[in-house]
Amino acid sequence: MITVEITTIMDLKALMGEKKDQTIVLPEGAAVGDALNQLCNTYGPVLNKRLFANSGALNPGIAVFVNGCVIDALAGLESSLKNGDRVLIFPPVGGG
């Protein structure tokens, strides 16, 4: 098993019980997609709809980082996680 730190902000934090930071436990060999699916299983379909399109891809504007590196520069949702990794889920931000 591995332990991963999850951080999120704004409306995503509200969908996850107002927890900005939390720790989740995943099996060895887990990927970013596994971590996000575990969060959706914990917090329900509203979070799932906010994160994922019907195709299973991340919704436009949702950015996920592992240890400061955007997963698009890695292997996307298949990016491997290891014990102690820090995952940031960042919702779209607008304004001016």
Buried (B, 14 or more C-beta within 10 A) or exposed (E): EBEBBBBBEEEBBEBBEEBEEBEBEBEEEBBBBBBBBBBBEEBEEEBBEBBBEEEEEBBEEBBBBBEEEBBEEBEBBEBBBEEEBBBBBBBEEEEE
